[in-house]
Every structure is written in structure tokens, then in C-alpha cells.
Amino acid sequence: MKIWAKINIKDKNKDVEVITKSLTNYLYGYGPINDICHKYGISNEDRKKLDKYTANRIGGILMLYLSKNISRINDIVNKYNIDITTLNNIEPEIEGYIEKNI
């Protein structure tokens, strides 16, 4: 029988740590969360908790991806593929350097 449980991965992977920190900032750190924290007076300590939670989740997904554990990734996708109207009309976005002809 499968049960849903949270586990912490003890293996340290410096590449995953660097990528996780970067992705956390890219996805979450500099977006609307700054305005929300300021608007509602969220403390630096609570913001650190939010950042840590986000980074831990991203790091876990990266570790699953690197270990090619697709079934666990699918479990997560299936559990959290919730139909909520606040996430309609997803517009994929990417940021980075591009080649530009001058």
C-alpha cells in the first residue's frame, strides 16, 4: 500500500543547491511576493520560512528528476493538479540572454 508522506533527502548535491537557490529566486523571490510581504507586513523571519519551503520543494523535485524517478514526479503532479480557477490561462515564460543581431 502506498501512503503519502513527506521525506527529507539527506544526500547533499552542490549543483542541486545552487540551482535550487537560483530557481527559488527566479520563480518566487523577486516577483509579487515582495509587494505582498510589504503590503501585509510579513516579517523577514516569515519570509525566510516561505523561501525555505519553496526551495526545499524545488530541491526535492530536482533530486527526483536527477534520479530519473518519474513515478514519484507523476505522483506529485497527480496530487497537486488541482482545478482552481486562480490558475487559468498559464502563459509559459522564460528569461535569459538571447542572441540579438545589431
MIDRENZA-711382 format. One record per residue: z, x, y of N, C-alpha, C in turn; residue in one letter; chain. Coordinates in Angstrom, 3 decimals. Layout:
<nodes>
<node><n_w>Z</n_w><n_u>X</n_u><n_v>Y</n_v><ca_w>Z</ca_w><ca_u>X</ca_u><ca_v>Y</ca_v><c_w>Z</c_w><c_u>X</c_u><c_v>Y</c_v><code>A</code><unit>A</unit></node>
...
</nodes>
This chain:
<nodes>
<node><n_w>0.000</n_w><n_u>0.844</n_u><n_v>-1.175</n_v><ca_w>0.000</ca_w><ca_u>0.000</ca_u><ca_v>0.000</ca_v><c_w>0.000</c_w><c_u>0.889</c_u><c_v>1.238</c_v><code>M</code><unit>A</unit></node>
<node><n_w>-0.854</n_w><n_u>0.539</n_u><n_v>2.185</n_v><ca_w>-0.896</ca_w><ca_u>1.277</ca_u><ca_v>3.443</ca_v><c_w>0.036</c_w><c_u>0.610</c_u><c_v>4.447</c_v><code>K</code><unit>A</unit></node>
<node><n_w>0.812</n_w><n_u>1.422</n_u><n_v>5.134</n_v><ca_w>1.629</ca_w><ca_u>0.897</ca_u><ca_v>6.225</ca_v><c_w>1.253</c_w><c_u>1.650</c_u><c_v>7.493</c_v><code>I</code><unit>A</unit></node>
<node><n_w>1.373</n_w><n_u>0.985</n_u><n_v>8.620</n_v><ca_w>1.051</ca_w><ca_u>1.599</ca_u><ca_v>9.904</ca_v><c_w>2.261</c_w><c_u>2.366</c_u><c_v>10.382</c_v><code>W</code><unit>A</unit></node>
<node><n_w>2.092</n_w><n_u>3.652</n_u><n_v>10.653</n_v><ca_w>3.207</ca_w><ca_u>4.472</ca_u><ca_v>11.110</ca_v><c_w>2.705</c_w><c_u>5.525</c_u><c_v>12.075</c_v><code>A</code><unit>A</unit></node>
<node><n_w>3.555</n_w><n_u>5.912</n_u><n_v>12.998</n_v><ca_w>3.230</ca_w><ca_u>6.992</ca_u><ca_v>13.936</ca_v><c_w>3.765</c_w><c_u>8.287</c_u><c_v>13.356</c_v><code>K</code><unit>A</unit></node>
<node><n_w>2.929</n_w><n_u>9.319</n_u><n_v>13.373</n_v><ca_w>3.383</ca_w><ca_u>10.626</ca_u><ca_v>12.916</ca_v><c_w>3.105</c_w><c_u>11.641</c_u><c_v>14.009</c_v><code>I</code><unit>A</unit></node>
<node><n_w>3.879</n_w><n_u>12.680</n_u><n_v>14.034</n_v><ca_w>3.635</ca_w><ca_u>13.795</ca_u><ca_v>14.935</ca_v><c_w>3.053</c_w><c_u>14.936</c_u><c_v>14.121</c_v><code>N</code><unit>A</unit></node>
<node><n_w>1.985</n_w><n_u>15.513</n_u><n_v>14.618</n_v><ca_w>1.317</ca_w><ca_u>16.608</ca_u><ca_v>13.928</ca_v><c_w>1.995</c_w><c_u>17.902</c_u><c_v>14.348</c_v><code>I</code><unit>A</unit></node>
<node><n_w>2.478</n_w><n_u>18.644</n_u><n_v>13.373</n_v><ca_w>3.226</ca_w><ca_u>19.871</ca_u><ca_v>13.657</ca_v><c_w>2.314</c_w><c_u>21.071</c_u><c_v>13.856</c_v><code>K</code><unit>A</unit></node>
<node><n_w>1.101</n_w><n_u>21.012</n_u><n_v>13.321</n_v><ca_w>0.167</ca_w><ca_u>22.138</ca_u><ca_v>13.464</ca_v><c_w>-0.188</c_w><c_u>22.326</c_u><c_v>14.928</c_v><code>D</code><unit>A</unit></node>
<node><n_w>-0.086</n_w><n_u>23.542</n_u><n_v>15.392</n_v><ca_w>-0.467</ca_w><ca_u>23.843</ca_u><ca_v>16.767</ca_v><c_w>-1.885</c_w><c_u>24.396</c_u><c_v>16.776</c_v><code>K</code><unit>A</unit></node>
<node><n_w>-2.671</n_w><n_u>23.906</n_u><n_v>17.676</n_v><ca_w>-4.043</ca_w><ca_u>24.360</ca_u><ca_v>17.811</ca_v><c_w>-4.284</c_w><c_u>24.539</c_u><c_v>19.303</c_v><code>N</code><unit>A</unit></node>
<node><n_w>-4.393</n_w><n_u>25.791</n_u><n_v>19.752</n_v><ca_w>-4.519</ca_w><ca_u>26.075</ca_u><ca_v>21.188</ca_v><c_w>-5.752</c_w><c_u>25.417</c_u><c_v>21.783</c_v><code>K</code><unit>A</unit></node>
<node><n_w>-6.863</n_w><n_u>25.395</n_u><n_v>21.036</n_v><ca_w>-8.076</ca_w><ca_u>24.738</ca_u><ca_v>21.546</ca_v><c_w>-7.816</c_w><c_u>23.258</c_u><c_v>21.787</c_v><code>D</code><unit>A</unit></node>
<node><n_w>-7.134</n_w><n_u>22.615</n_u><n_v>20.842</n_v><ca_w>-6.825</ca_w><ca_u>21.191</ca_u><ca_v>20.991</ca_v><c_w>-5.911</c_w><c_u>20.981</c_u><c_v>22.188</c_v><code>V</code><unit>A</unit></node>
<node><n_w>-4.950</n_w><n_u>21.869</n_u><n_v>22.388</n_v><ca_w>-4.048</ca_w><ca_u>21.732</ca_u><ca_v>23.534</ca_v><c_w>-4.806</c_w><c_u>21.813</c_u><c_v>24.853</c_v><code>E</code><unit>A</unit></node>
<node><n_w>-5.690</n_w><n_u>22.795</n_u><n_v>24.978</n_v><ca_w>-6.464</ca_w><ca_u>22.963</ca_u><ca_v>26.213</ca_v><c_w>-7.372</c_w><c_u>21.752</c_u><c_v>26.438</c_v><code>V</code><unit>A</unit></node>
<node><n_w>-8.079</n_w><n_u>21.351</n_u><n_v>25.403</n_v><ca_w>-8.994</ca_w><ca_u>20.208</ca_u><ca_v>25.529</ca_v><c_w>-8.210</c_w><c_u>18.940</c_u><c_v>25.834</c_v><code>I</code><unit>A</unit></node>
<node><n_w>-7.065</n_w><n_u>18.753</n_u><n_v>25.175</n_v><ca_w>-6.242</ca_w><ca_u>17.571</ca_u><ca_v>25.407</ca_v><c_w>-5.773</c_w><c_u>17.501</c_u><c_v>26.853</c_v><code>T</code><unit>A</unit></node>
<node><n_w>-5.278</n_w><n_u>18.611</n_u><n_v>27.388</n_v><ca_w>-4.819</ca_w><ca_u>18.620</ca_u><ca_v>28.779</ca_v><c_w>-5.977</c_w><c_u>18.311</c_u><c_v>29.724</c_v><code>K</code><unit>A</unit></node>
<node><n_w>-7.120</n_w><n_u>18.913</n_u><n_v>29.446</n_v><ca_w>-8.290</ca_w><ca_u>18.668</ca_u><ca_v>30.294</ca_v><c_w>-8.744</c_w><c_u>17.218</c_u><c_v>30.214</c_v><code>S</code><unit>A</unit></node>
<node><n_w>-8.826</n_w><n_u>16.683</n_u><n_v>28.995</n_v><ca_w>-9.254</ca_w><ca_u>15.292</ca_u><ca_v>28.836</ca_v><c_w>-8.256</c_w><c_u>14.310</c_u><c_v>29.440</c_v><code>L</code><unit>A</unit></node>
<node><n_w>-6.970</n_w><n_u>14.619</n_u><n_v>29.316</n_v><ca_w>-5.963</ca_w><ca_u>13.742</ca_u><ca_v>29.919</ca_v><c_w>-6.172</c_w><c_u>13.666</c_u><c_v>31.423</c_v><code>T</code><unit>A</unit></node>
<node><n_w>-6.383</n_w><n_u>14.809</n_u><n_v>32.054</n_v><ca_w>-6.642</ca_w><ca_u>14.807</ca_u><ca_v>33.494</ca_v><c_w>-7.964</c_w><c_u>14.132</c_u><c_v>33.821</c_v><code>N</code><unit>A</unit></node>
<node><n_w>-8.989</n_w><n_u>14.409</n_u><n_v>33.018</n_v><ca_w>-10.318</ca_w><ca_u>13.846</ca_u><ca_v>33.264</ca_v><c_w>-10.321</c_w><c_u>12.327</c_u><c_v>33.112</c_v><code>Y</code><unit>A</unit></node>
<node><n_w>-9.696</n_w><n_u>11.833</n_u><n_v>32.051</n_v><ca_w>-9.727</ca_w><ca_u>10.403</ca_u><ca_v>31.761</ca_v><c_w>-8.704</c_w><c_u>9.615</c_u><c_v>32.570</c_v><code>L</code><unit>A</unit></node>
<node><n_w>-7.620</n_w><n_u>10.261</n_u><n_v>32.910</n_v><ca_w>-6.461</ca_w><ca_u>9.497</ca_u><ca_v>33.335</ca_v><c_w>-5.790</c_w><c_u>10.042</c_u><c_v>34.583</c_v><code>Y</code><unit>A</unit></node>
<node><n_w>-5.727</n_w><n_u>11.339</n_u><n_v>34.719</n_v><ca_w>-4.870</ca_w><ca_u>11.962</ca_u><ca_v>35.719</ca_v><c_w>-5.258</c_w><c_u>11.748</c_u><c_v>37.160</c_v><code>G</code><unit>A</unit></node>
<node><n_w>-6.539</n_w><n_u>11.646</n_u><n_v>37.439</n_v><ca_w>-6.954</ca_w><ca_u>11.598</ca_u><ca_v>38.834</ca_v><c_w>-7.661</c_w><c_u>10.308</c_u><c_v>39.197</c_v><code>Y</code><unit>A</unit></node>
<node><n_w>-7.486</n_w><n_u>9.302</n_u><n_v>38.406</n_v><ca_w>-8.122</ca_w><ca_u>8.017</ca_u><ca_v>38.680</ca_v><c_w>-7.183</c_w><c_u>7.093</c_u><c_v>39.422</c_v><code>G</code><unit>A</unit></node>
<node><n_w>-7.307</n_w><n_u>5.824</n_u><n_v>39.180</n_v><ca_w>-6.495</ca_w><ca_u>4.823</ca_u><ca_v>39.872</ca_v><c_w>-4.997</c_w><c_u>4.954</c_u><c_v>39.615</c_v><code>P</code><unit>A</unit></node>
<node><n_w>-4.612</n_w><n_u>5.720</n_u><n_v>38.594</n_v><ca_w>-3.185</ca_w><ca_u>5.847</ca_u><ca_v>38.290</ca_v><c_w>-2.405</c_w><c_u>6.426</c_u><c_v>39.467</c_v><code>I</code><unit>A</unit></node>
<node><n_w>-3.011</n_w><n_u>7.322</n_u><n_v>40.235</n_v><ca_w>-2.318</ca_w><ca_u>7.879</ca_u><ca_v>41.400</ca_v><c_w>-1.996</c_w><c_u>6.792</c_u><c_v>42.416</c_v><code>N</code><unit>A</unit></node>
<node><n_w>-2.962</n_w><n_u>5.911</n_u><n_v>42.683</n_v><ca_w>-2.731</ca_w><ca_u>4.804</ca_u><ca_v>43.616</ca_v><c_w>-1.676</c_w><c_u>3.846</c_u><c_v>43.079</c_v><code>D</code><unit>A</unit></node>
<node><n_w>-1.732</n_w><n_u>3.574</n_u><n_v>41.783</n_v><ca_w>-0.776</ca_w><ca_u>2.653</ca_u><ca_v>41.158</ca_v><c_w>0.635</c_w><c_u>3.233</c_u><c_v>41.230</c_v><code>I</code><unit>A</unit></node>
<node><n_w>0.774</n_w><n_u>4.518</n_u><n_v>40.932</n_v><ca_w>2.098</ca_w><ca_u>5.155</ca_u><ca_v>40.997</ca_v><c_w>2.664</c_w><c_u>5.096</c_u><c_v>42.407</c_v><code>C</code><unit>A</unit></node>
<node><n_w>1.813</n_w><n_u>5.360</n_u><n_v>43.383</n_v><ca_w>2.259</ca_w><ca_u>5.313</ca_u><ca_v>44.776</ca_v><c_w>2.609</c_w><c_u>3.878</c_u><c_v>45.180</c_v><code>H</code><unit>A</unit></node>
<node><n_w>1.756</n_w><n_u>2.933</n_u><n_v>44.841</n_v><ca_w>1.952</ca_w><ca_u>1.530</ca_u><ca_v>45.225</ca_v><c_w>3.250</c_w><c_u>0.958</c_u><c_v>44.666</c_v><code>K</code><unit>A</unit></node>
<node><n_w>3.559</n_w><n_u>1.283</n_u><n_v>43.401</n_v><ca_w>4.724</ca_w><ca_u>0.688</ca_u><ca_v>42.753</ca_v><c_w>5.922</c_w><c_u>1.634</c_u><c_v>42.675</c_v><code>Y</code><unit>A</unit></node>
<node><n_w>5.821</n_w><n_u>2.776</n_u><n_v>43.347</n_v><ca_w>6.948</ca_w><ca_u>3.698</ca_u><ca_v>43.404</ca_v><c_w>7.332</c_w><c_u>4.277</c_u><c_v>42.048</c_v><code>G</code><unit>A</unit></node>
<node><n_w>6.365</n_w><n_u>4.546</n_u><n_v>41.211</n_v><ca_w>6.643</ca_w><ca_u>5.132</ca_u><ca_v>39.903</ca_v><c_w>7.074</c_w><c_u>6.585</c_u><c_v>40.115</c_v><code>I</code><unit>A</unit></node>
<node><n_w>8.204</n_w><n_u>6.926</n_u><n_v>39.539</n_v><ca_w>8.780</ca_w><ca_u>8.258</ca_u><ca_v>39.751</ca_v><c_w>7.950</c_w><c_u>9.330</c_u><c_v>39.052</c_v><code>S</code><unit>A</unit></node>
<node><n_w>8.163</n_w><n_u>10.577</n_u><n_v>39.478</n_v><ca_w>7.493</ca_w><ca_u>11.705</ca_u><ca_v>38.836</ca_v><c_w>7.873</c_w><c_u>11.805</c_u><c_v>37.361</c_v><code>N</code><unit>A</unit></node>
<node><n_w>9.131</n_w><n_u>11.505</n_u><n_v>37.046</n_v><ca_w>9.576</ca_w><ca_u>11.551</ca_u><ca_v>35.649</ca_v><c_w>8.849</c_w><c_u>10.505</c_u><c_v>34.807</c_v><code>E</code><unit>A</unit></node>
<node><n_w>8.720</n_w><n_u>9.288</n_u><n_v>35.332</n_v><ca_w>7.992</ca_w><ca_u>8.250</ca_u><ca_v>34.593</ca_v><c_w>6.509</c_w><c_u>8.591</c_u><c_v>34.482</c_v><code>D</code><unit>A</unit></node>
<node><n_w>5.965</n_w><n_u>9.188</n_u><n_v>35.503</n_v><ca_w>4.561</ca_w><ca_u>9.611</ca_u><ca_v>35.452</ca_v><c_w>4.367</c_w><c_u>10.681</c_u><c_v>34.384</c_v><code>R</code><unit>A</unit></node>
<node><n_w>5.329</n_w><n_u>11.594</n_u><n_v>34.271</n_v><ca_w>5.251</ca_w><ca_u>12.613</ca_u><ca_v>33.223</ca_v><c_w>5.274</c_w><c_u>11.973</c_u><c_v>31.837</c_v><code>K</code><unit>A</unit></node>
<node><n_w>6.074</n_w><n_u>10.915</n_u><n_v>31.675</n_v><ca_w>6.118</ca_w><ca_u>10.199</ca_u><ca_v>30.394</ca_v><c_w>4.763</c_w><c_u>9.563</c_u><c_v>30.091</c_v><code>K</code><unit>A</unit></node>
<node><n_w>4.145</n_w><n_u>8.963</n_u><n_v>31.093</n_v><ca_w>2.824</ca_w><ca_u>8.363</ca_u><ca_v>30.910</ca_v><c_w>1.789</c_w><c_u>9.425</c_u><c_v>30.542</c_v><code>L</code><unit>A</unit></node>
<node><n_w>1.812</n_w><n_u>10.542</n_u><n_v>31.261</n_v><ca_w>0.874</ca_w><ca_u>11.634</ca_u><ca_v>30.985</ca_v><c_w>1.081</c_w><c_u>12.190</c_u><c_v>29.575</c_v><code>D</code><unit>A</unit></node>
<node><n_w>2.330</n_w><n_u>12.373</n_u><n_v>29.178</n_v><ca_w>2.648</ca_w><ca_u>12.918</ca_u><ca_v>27.859</ca_v><c_w>2.188</c_w><c_u>11.966</c_u><c_v>26.761</c_v><code>K</code><unit>A</unit></node>
<node><n_w>2.438</n_w><n_u>10.677</n_u><n_v>26.940</n_v><ca_w>1.995</ca_w><ca_u>9.676</ca_u><ca_v>25.965</ca_v><c_w>0.475</c_w><c_u>9.727</c_u><c_v>25.805</c_v><code>Y</code><unit>A</unit></node>
<node><n_w>-0.230</n_w><n_u>9.763</n_u><n_v>26.924</n_v><ca_w>-1.691</ca_w><ca_u>9.806</ca_u><ca_v>26.898</ca_v><c_w>-2.179</c_w><c_u>11.081</c_u><c_v>26.217</c_v><code>T</code><unit>A</unit></node>
<node><n_w>-1.607</n_w><n_u>12.217</n_u><n_v>26.582</n_v><ca_w>-2.013</ca_w><ca_u>13.494</ca_u><ca_v>25.999</ca_v><c_w>-1.736</c_w><c_u>13.534</c_u><c_v>24.497</c_v><code>A</code><unit>A</unit></node>
<node><n_w>-0.584</n_w><n_u>13.020</n_u><n_v>24.069</n_v><ca_w>-0.259</ca_w><ca_u>13.013</ca_u><ca_v>22.647</ca_v><c_w>-1.275</c_w><c_u>12.197</c_u><c_v>21.856</c_v><code>N</code><unit>A</unit></node>
<node><n_w>-1.688</n_w><n_u>11.058</n_u><n_v>22.402</n_v><ca_w>-2.670</ca_w><ca_u>10.213</ca_u><ca_v>21.720</ca_v><c_w>-4.038</c_w><c_u>10.894</c_u><c_v>21.664</c_v><code>R</code><unit>A</unit></node>
<node><n_w>-4.447</n_w><n_u>11.492</n_u><n_v>22.765</n_v><ca_w>-5.735</ca_w><ca_u>12.197</ca_u><ca_v>22.789</ca_v><c_w>-5.700</c_w><c_u>13.359</c_u><c_v>21.796</c_v><code>I</code><unit>A</unit></node>
<node><n_w>-4.612</n_w><n_u>14.132</n_u><n_v>21.805</n_v><ca_w>-4.478</ca_w><ca_u>15.258</ca_u><ca_v>20.885</ca_v><c_w>-4.532</c_w><c_u>14.813</c_u><c_v>19.431</c_v><code>G</code><unit>A</unit></node>
<node><n_w>-3.911</n_w><n_u>13.702</n_u><n_v>19.128</n_v><ca_w>-3.945</ca_w><ca_u>13.181</ca_u><ca_v>17.766</ca_v><c_w>-5.353</c_w><c_u>12.814</c_u><c_v>17.331</c_v><code>G</code><unit>A</unit></node>
<node><n_w>-6.091</n_w><n_u>12.153</n_u><n_v>18.206</n_v><ca_w>-7.481</ca_w><ca_u>11.791</ca_u><ca_v>17.895</ca_v><c_w>-8.315</c_w><c_u>13.057</c_u><c_v>17.687</c_v><code>I</code><unit>A</unit></node>
<node><n_w>-8.116</n_w><n_u>14.055</n_u><n_v>18.548</n_v><ca_w>-8.862</ca_w><ca_u>15.310</ca_u><ca_v>18.401</ca_v><c_w>-8.550</c_w><c_u>15.991</c_u><c_v>17.066</c_v><code>L</code><unit>A</unit></node>
<node><n_w>-7.284</n_w><n_u>16.008</n_u><n_v>16.676</n_v><ca_w>-6.922</ca_w><ca_u>16.620</ca_u><ca_v>15.399</ca_v><c_w>-7.553</c_w><c_u>15.862</c_u><c_v>14.236</c_v><code>M</code><unit>A</unit></node>
<node><n_w>-7.570</n_w><n_u>14.537</n_u><n_v>14.308</n_v><ca_w>-8.228</ca_w><ca_u>13.750</ca_u><ca_v>13.258</ca_v><c_w>-9.721</c_w><c_u>14.055</c_u><c_v>13.221</c_v><code>L</code><unit>A</unit></node>
<node><n_w>-10.326</n_w><n_u>14.172</n_u><n_v>14.389</n_v><ca_w>-11.751</ca_w><ca_u>14.464</ca_u><ca_v>14.463</ca_v><c_w>-12.057</c_w><c_u>15.838</c_u><c_v>13.859</c_v><code>Y</code><unit>A</unit></node>
<node><n_w>-11.262</n_w><n_u>16.836</n_u><n_v>14.237</n_v><ca_w>-11.493</ca_w><ca_u>18.191</ca_u><ca_v>13.720</ca_v><c_w>-11.302</c_w><c_u>18.270</c_u><c_v>12.211</c_v><code>L</code><unit>A</unit></node>
<node><n_w>-10.372</n_w><n_u>17.461</n_u><n_v>11.690</n_v><ca_w>-10.145</ca_w><ca_u>17.471</ca_u><ca_v>10.245</ca_v><c_w>-11.107</c_w><c_u>16.537</c_u><c_v>9.514</c_v><code>S</code><unit>A</unit></node>
<node><n_w>-12.014</n_w><n_u>15.928</n_u><n_v>10.280</n_v><ca_w>-13.011</ca_w><ca_u>15.007</ca_u><ca_v>9.736</ca_v><c_w>-12.367</c_w><c_u>13.836</c_u><c_v>8.994</c_v><code>K</code><unit>A</unit></node>
<node><n_w>-11.224</n_w><n_u>13.387</n_u><n_v>9.501</n_v><ca_w>-10.506</ca_w><ca_u>12.273</ca_u><ca_v>8.888</ca_v><c_w>-11.003</c_w><c_u>10.963</c_u><c_v>9.502</c_v><code>N</code><unit>A</unit></node>
<node><n_w>-12.213</n_w><n_u>10.624</n_u><n_v>9.149</n_v><ca_w>-12.875</ca_w><ca_u>9.455</ca_u><ca_v>9.734</ca_v><c_w>-12.174</c_w><c_u>8.159</c_u><c_v>9.357</c_v><code>I</code><unit>A</unit></node>
<node><n_w>-11.589</n_w><n_u>8.087</n_u><n_v>8.174</n_v><ca_w>-10.928</ca_w><ca_u>6.839</ca_u><ca_v>7.777</ca_v><c_w>-9.726</c_w><c_u>6.553</c_u><c_v>8.673</c_v><code>S</code><unit>A</unit></node>
<node><n_w>-8.974</n_w><n_u>7.578</n_u><n_v>9.074</n_v><ca_w>-7.841</ca_w><ca_u>7.354</ca_u><ca_v>9.990</ca_v><c_w>-8.341</c_w><c_u>6.962</c_u><c_v>11.380</c_v><code>R</code><unit>A</unit></node>
<node><n_w>-9.425</n_w><n_u>7.585</n_u><n_v>11.815</n_v><ca_w>-10.005</ca_w><ca_u>7.202</ca_u><ca_v>13.109</ca_v><c_w>-10.464</c_w><c_u>5.752</c_u><c_v>13.049</c_v><code>I</code><unit>A</unit></node>
<node><n_w>-11.106</n_w><n_u>5.359</n_u><n_v>11.957</n_v><ca_w>-11.537</ca_w><ca_u>3.968</ca_u><ca_v>11.797</ca_v><c_w>-10.352</c_w><c_u>3.008</c_u><c_v>11.798</c_v><code>N</code><unit>A</unit></node>
<node><n_w>-9.237</n_w><n_u>3.411</n_u><n_v>11.158</n_v><ca_w>-8.031</ca_w><ca_u>2.578</ca_u><ca_v>11.182</ca_v><c_w>-7.585</c_w><c_u>2.317</c_u><c_v>12.620</c_v><code>D</code><unit>A</unit></node>
<node><n_w>-7.581</n_w><n_u>3.371</n_u><n_v>13.429</n_v><ca_w>-7.160</ca_w><ca_u>3.242</ca_u><ca_v>14.831</ca_v><c_w>-8.122</c_w><c_u>2.340</c_u><c_v>15.593</c_v><code>I</code><unit>A</unit></node>
<node><n_w>-9.412</n_w><n_u>2.563</n_u><n_v>15.390</n_v><ca_w>-10.417</ca_w><ca_u>1.737</ca_u><ca_v>16.069</ca_v><c_w>-10.236</c_w><c_u>0.274</c_u><c_v>15.687</c_v><code>V</code><unit>A</unit></node>
<node><n_w>-10.064</n_w><n_u>0.008</n_u><n_v>14.411</n_v><ca_w>-9.918</ca_w><ca_u>-1.378</ca_u><ca_v>13.964</ca_v><c_w>-8.643</c_w><c_u>-2.024</c_u><c_v>14.489</c_v><code>N</code><unit>A</unit></node>
<node><n_w>-7.553</n_w><n_u>-1.269</n_u><n_v>14.525</n_v><ca_w>-6.285</ca_w><ca_u>-1.838</ca_u><ca_v>15.006</ca_v><c_w>-6.322</c_w><c_u>-2.130</c_u><c_v>16.508</c_v><code>K</code><unit>A</unit></node>
<node><n_w>-6.954</n_w><n_u>-1.247</n_u><n_v>17.276</n_v><ca_w>-6.910</ca_w><ca_u>-1.375</ca_u><ca_v>18.730</ca_v><c_w>-8.173</c_w><c_u>-1.953</c_u><c_v>19.339</c_v><code>Y</code><unit>A</unit></node>
<node><n_w>-9.097</n_w><n_u>-2.427</n_u><n_v>18.533</n_v><ca_w>-10.294</ca_w><ca_u>-3.089</ca_u><ca_v>19.044</ca_v><c_w>-9.934</c_w><c_u>-4.539</c_u><c_v>19.356</c_v><code>N</code><unit>A</unit></node>
<node><n_w>-9.153</n_w><n_u>-4.683</n_u><n_v>20.400</n_v><ca_w>-8.606</ca_w><ca_u>-5.984</ca_u><ca_v>20.784</ca_v><c_w>-9.521</c_w><c_u>-6.608</c_u><c_v>21.832</c_v><code>I</code><unit>A</unit></node>
<node><n_w>-9.817</n_w><n_u>-7.856</n_u><n_v>21.655</n_v><ca_w>-10.679</ca_w><ca_u>-8.550</ca_u><ca_v>22.600</ca_v><c_w>-9.853</c_w><c_u>-9.011</c_u><c_v>23.800</c_v><code>D</code><unit>A</unit></node>
<node><n_w>-9.797</n_w><n_u>-8.166</n_u><n_v>24.802</n_v><ca_w>-9.113</ca_w><ca_u>-8.541</ca_u><ca_v>26.035</ca_v><c_w>-10.134</c_w><c_u>-8.558</c_u><c_v>27.162</c_v><code>I</code><unit>A</unit></node>
<node><n_w>-10.074</n_w><n_u>-9.568</n_u><n_v>27.943</n_v><ca_w>-11.096</ca_w><ca_u>-9.755</ca_u><ca_v>28.968</ca_v><c_w>-11.039</c_w><c_u>-8.715</c_u><c_v>30.076</c_v><code>T</code><unit>A</unit></node>
<node><n_w>-9.961</n_w><n_u>-7.954</n_u><n_v>30.169</n_v><ca_w>-9.883</ca_w><ca_u>-6.947</ca_u><ca_v>31.231</ca_v><c_w>-10.803</c_w><c_u>-5.763</c_u><c_v>30.960</c_v><code>T</code><unit>A</unit></node>
<node><n_w>-11.324</n_w><n_u>-5.649</n_u><n_v>29.742</n_v><ca_w>-12.179</ca_w><ca_u>-4.518</ca_u><ca_v>29.404</ca_v><c_w>-13.605</c_w><c_u>-4.966</c_u><c_v>29.118</c_v><code>L</code><unit>A</unit></node>
<node><n_w>-14.117</n_w><n_u>-5.855</n_u><n_v>29.905</n_v><ca_w>-15.509</ca_w><ca_u>-6.283</ca_u><ca_v>29.763</ca_v><c_w>-16.433</c_w><c_u>-5.323</c_u><c_v>30.487</c_v><code>N</code><unit>A</unit></node>
<node><n_w>-17.679</n_w><n_u>-5.324</n_u><n_v>30.098</n_v><ca_w>-18.733</ca_w><ca_u>-4.565</ca_u><ca_v>30.765</ca_v><c_w>-18.407</c_w><c_u>-3.087</c_u><c_v>30.903</c_v><code>N</code><unit>A</unit></node>
<node><n_w>-18.163</n_w><n_u>-2.438</n_u><n_v>29.782</n_v><ca_w>-17.911</ca_w><ca_u>-0.999</ca_u><ca_v>29.769</ca_v><c_w>-19.173</c_w><c_u>-0.275</c_u><c_v>30.230</c_v><code>I</code><unit>A</unit></node>
<node><n_w>-19.019</n_w><n_u>0.633</n_u><n_v>31.159</n_v><ca_w>-20.134</ca_w><ca_u>1.430</ca_u><ca_v>31.667</ca_v><c_w>-19.837</c_w><c_u>2.896</c_u><c_v>31.388</c_v><code>E</code><unit>A</unit></node>
<node><n_w>-20.386</n_w><n_u>3.437</n_u><n_v>30.288</n_v><ca_w>-20.100</ca_w><ca_u>4.842</ca_u><ca_v>29.965</ca_v><c_w>-20.407</c_w><c_u>5.753</c_u><c_v>31.146</c_v><code>P</code><unit>A</unit></node>
<node><n_w>-19.529</n_w><n_u>6.722</n_u><n_v>31.336</n_v><ca_w>-19.630</ca_w><ca_u>7.595</ca_u><ca_v>32.498</ca_v><c_w>-19.270</c_w><c_u>9.003</c_u><c_v>32.058</c_v><code>E</code><unit>A</unit></node>
<node><n_w>-19.915</n_w><n_u>9.956</n_u><n_v>32.658</n_v><ca_w>-19.621</ca_w><ca_u>11.360</ca_u><ca_v>32.378</ca_v><c_w>-19.720</c_w><c_u>12.135</c_u><c_v>33.680</c_v><code>I</code><unit>A</unit></node>
<node><n_w>-19.025</n_w><n_u>13.225</n_u><n_v>33.730</n_v><ca_w>-19.007</ca_w><ca_u>14.042</ca_u><ca_v>34.932</ca_v><c_w>-19.191</c_w><c_u>15.488</c_u><c_v>34.504</c_v><code>E</code><unit>A</unit></node>
<node><n_w>-19.869</n_w><n_u>16.264</n_u><n_v>35.290</n_v><ca_w>-20.019</ca_w><ca_u>17.669</ca_u><ca_v>34.966</ca_v><c_w>-21.191</c_w><c_u>18.265</c_u><c_v>35.713</c_v><code>G</code><unit>A</unit></node>
<node><n_w>-21.437</n_w><n_u>19.524</n_u><n_v>35.448</n_v><ca_w>-22.530</ca_w><ca_u>20.221</ca_u><ca_v>36.097</ca_v><c_w>-23.850</c_w><c_u>19.747</c_u><c_v>35.540</c_v><code>Y</code><unit>A</unit></node>
<node><n_w>-24.853</n_w><n_u>19.652</n_u><n_v>36.395</n_v><ca_w>-26.194</ca_w><ca_u>19.297</ca_u><ca_v>35.964</ca_v><c_w>-27.174</c_w><c_u>20.296</c_u><c_v>36.566</c_v><code>I</code><unit>A</unit></node>
<node><n_w>-28.292</n_w><n_u>20.453</n_u><n_v>35.924</n_v><ca_w>-29.366</ca_w><ca_u>21.280</ca_u><ca_v>36.473</ca_v><c_w>-30.067</c_w><c_u>20.475</c_u><c_v>37.555</c_v><code>E</code><unit>A</unit></node>
<node><n_w>-30.256</n_w><n_u>21.082</n_u><n_v>38.680</n_v><ca_w>-30.916</ca_w><ca_u>20.382</ca_u><ca_v>39.786</ca_v><c_w>-32.009</c_w><c_u>21.279</c_u><c_v>40.333</c_v><code>K</code><unit>A</unit></node>
<node><n_w>-33.206</n_w><n_u>20.768</n_u><n_v>40.337</n_v><ca_w>-34.326</ca_w><ca_u>21.519</ca_u><ca_v>40.898</ca_v><c_w>-34.302</c_w><c_u>21.407</c_u><c_v>42.418</c_v><code>N</code><unit>A</unit></node>
<node><n_w>-34.308</n_w><n_u>22.529</n_u><n_v>43.062</n_v><ca_w>-34.259</ca_w><ca_u>22.525</ca_u><ca_v>44.536</ca_v><c_w>-35.647</c_w><c_u>22.676</c_u><c_v>45.077</c_v><code>I</code><unit>A</unit></node>
</nodes>
